[in-house]
């Protein structure tokens, strides 16, 4: 099942929990942000906006929470700098939680996407942030535990508009 199909299966809610301090180190957009060769983000953002806007038009709420170490990595600085144009403009709600404020939370071992209460996608990454693949599950107990973790993070997290990088 593709990510687009998973998102299309959502009727009420799609939530994403990110817990890494670096993702996809060879991302041309990140490399350009660091001063490398120019990269035009227009098509990438347009595709994401189309996907999320279509999802929101069906009445689905899309929320993204990011747990980050502080001081933040260069990748998180990049991610923060493109959140308005990539995520917020598409209609996502985004919050940030400093890792030190998540110490007492029980969190999944990997990043997750949860679609309503019927489907979860675990994302697997190498230590340097390279994407290794994913696993999809439908176990209601696992989904419930991961949604509980997401909601605990969401409750503590700081809205993107208010979060200041350290």
C-alpha positions as CSV (number, residue, x, y, z in Angstrom):
1,X,0.0,0.0,0.0
2,X,1.5,3.4,-1.0
3,X,1.6,6.4,1.3
4,X,-1.0,8.2,-0.9
5,X,-3.3,5.2,-0.5
6,X,-2.9,5.2,3.3
7,X,-3.6,8.9,3.4
8,X,-6.7,8.3,1.2
9,X,-7.9,5.7,3.6
10,X,-8.2,8.3,6.4
11,X,-11.6,9.6,7.1
12,X,-11.0,11.8,10.2
13,X,-7.4,12.0,11.2
14,X,-3.8,11.5,10.0
15,X,-1.0,12.0,12.6
16,X,2.7,11.9,12.1
17,X,5.3,11.7,14.9
18,X,8.9,12.5,14.0
19,X,11.6,11.7,16.5
20,X,14.9,11.9,14.7
21,X,17.3,14.8,14.5
22,X,18.3,14.1,10.9
23,X,16.5,12.7,7.8
24,X,17.6,11.9,4.3
25,X,21.1,13.6,4.4
26,X,21.3,13.4,0.5
27,X,18.0,15.4,0.1
28,X,18.8,17.9,-2.6
29,X,16.7,20.5,-0.9
30,X,18.7,20.2,2.3
31,X,22.0,20.3,0.4
32,X,20.9,23.5,-1.4
33,X,19.8,25.0,2.0
34,X,23.4,24.3,3.2
35,X,24.8,26.2,0.3
36,X,25.1,23.4,-2.2
37,X,23.8,23.4,-5.8
38,X,20.4,25.2,-6.1
39,X,17.3,23.1,-5.9
40,X,13.8,24.3,-6.9
41,X,11.3,23.1,-4.3
42,X,8.3,24.3,-6.3
43,X,7.2,20.9,-7.7
44,X,7.9,19.0,-4.4
45,X,5.8,21.5,-2.4
46,X,3.0,21.6,-5.0
47,X,2.7,17.8,-4.9
48,X,2.6,17.7,-1.1
49,X,0.1,20.6,-1.0
50,X,-2.1,18.8,-3.5
51,X,-2.1,15.6,-1.4
52,X,-2.7,17.3,2.0
53,X,-5.2,19.8,0.6
54,X,-7.2,17.0,-0.9
55,X,-7.1,15.1,2.3
56,X,-8.2,18.2,4.3
57,X,-11.0,18.8,1.8
58,X,-12.4,15.4,2.8
59,X,-12.6,16.6,6.4
60,X,-9.4,14.9,7.6
61,X,-7.3,16.7,10.2
62,X,-3.5,16.3,9.6
63,X,-1.2,16.9,12.5
64,X,2.6,16.5,12.7
65,X,4.6,16.5,16.0
66,X,8.4,16.7,16.0
67,X,10.5,15.8,19.0
68,X,13.9,17.4,18.7
69,X,17.1,17.6,20.6
70,X,18.3,21.0,21.6
71,X,20.5,22.6,20.5
72,X,19.0,21.5,17.2
73,X,20.9,19.9,14.3
74,X,21.5,21.6,11.0
75,X,18.8,19.3,9.5
76,X,16.2,20.5,12.1
77,X,17.1,24.1,11.3
78,X,16.4,23.3,7.7
79,X,13.2,21.5,8.5
80,X,12.0,24.4,10.7
81,X,12.8,26.9,7.9
82,X,10.7,25.1,5.3
83,X,7.8,24.1,7.6
84,X,5.7,27.2,6.7
85,X,6.0,26.7,3.0
86,X,5.8,22.9,3.0
87,X,3.5,21.9,5.8
88,X,1.6,24.8,7.2
89,X,0.7,26.2,3.8
90,X,-0.6,22.7,2.8
91,X,-3.0,22.7,5.8
92,X,-1.1,20.6,8.4
93,X,-0.9,21.5,12.0
94,X,2.7,21.3,13.3
95,X,4.1,21.3,16.8
96,X,7.6,20.9,18.2
97,X,8.6,19.3,21.5
98,X,12.1,19.6,22.9
99,X,13.3,16.1,23.7
100,X,14.1,17.0,27.3
101,X,10.4,17.6,27.8
102,X,9.6,14.1,26.5
103,X,11.7,12.1,29.0
104,X,8.7,10.7,31.0
105,X,6.6,9.8,27.9
106,X,6.3,6.3,26.5
107,X,7.1,6.6,22.8
108,X,7.3,4.2,19.9
109,X,10.7,3.1,18.8
110,X,10.3,4.6,15.3
111,X,8.6,7.4,13.6
112,X,4.9,6.8,12.9
113,X,2.0,7.8,10.7
114,X,-1.4,6.8,12.1
115,X,-4.5,7.0,9.9
116,X,-7.7,7.1,12.0
117,X,-7.5,4.1,14.3
118,X,-7.2,1.5,11.6
119,X,-3.7,1.8,10.1
120,X,-0.2,2.6,11.2
121,X,3.0,3.0,9.2
122,X,6.4,2.8,11.0
123,X,9.3,4.5,9.3
124,X,12.7,3.1,9.6
125,X,15.9,5.2,9.4
126,X,19.6,4.6,9.7
127,X,21.6,6.5,12.3
128,X,22.6,9.1,9.8
129,X,18.9,9.6,8.7
130,X,18.9,7.5,5.5
131,X,15.5,6.1,4.9
132,X,15.5,2.3,5.2
133,X,11.9,1.4,4.6
134,X,8.6,1.1,6.5
135,X,6.2,-1.4,7.9
136,X,2.4,-1.1,7.9
137,X,0.3,-2.7,10.7
138,X,-3.3,-2.9,11.6
139,X,-3.1,-4.2,15.2
140,X,-5.6,-2.2,17.2
141,X,-3.6,-2.4,20.4
142,X,-0.4,-1.1,18.8
143,X,-2.3,1.7,17.1
144,X,-4.0,2.7,20.4
145,X,-0.6,2.8,22.2
146,X,1.0,4.9,19.5
147,X,-2.0,7.3,19.3
148,X,-1.8,7.7,23.1
149,X,1.9,8.5,22.7
150,X,1.2,11.0,19.9
151,X,-1.5,12.7,21.9
152,X,0.8,13.0,25.0
153,X,3.4,14.7,22.7
154,X,0.9,16.9,21.0
155,X,-0.5,18.1,24.4
156,X,3.0,19.3,25.5
157,X,4.4,20.5,22.2
158,X,4.7,24.1,21.0
159,X,2.9,25.3,18.0
160,X,5.2,25.9,15.0
161,X,4.4,29.7,15.0
162,X,5.7,29.9,18.6
163,X,8.6,27.5,18.6
164,X,12.0,29.2,18.6
165,X,15.1,27.2,17.7
166,X,17.8,26.8,20.3
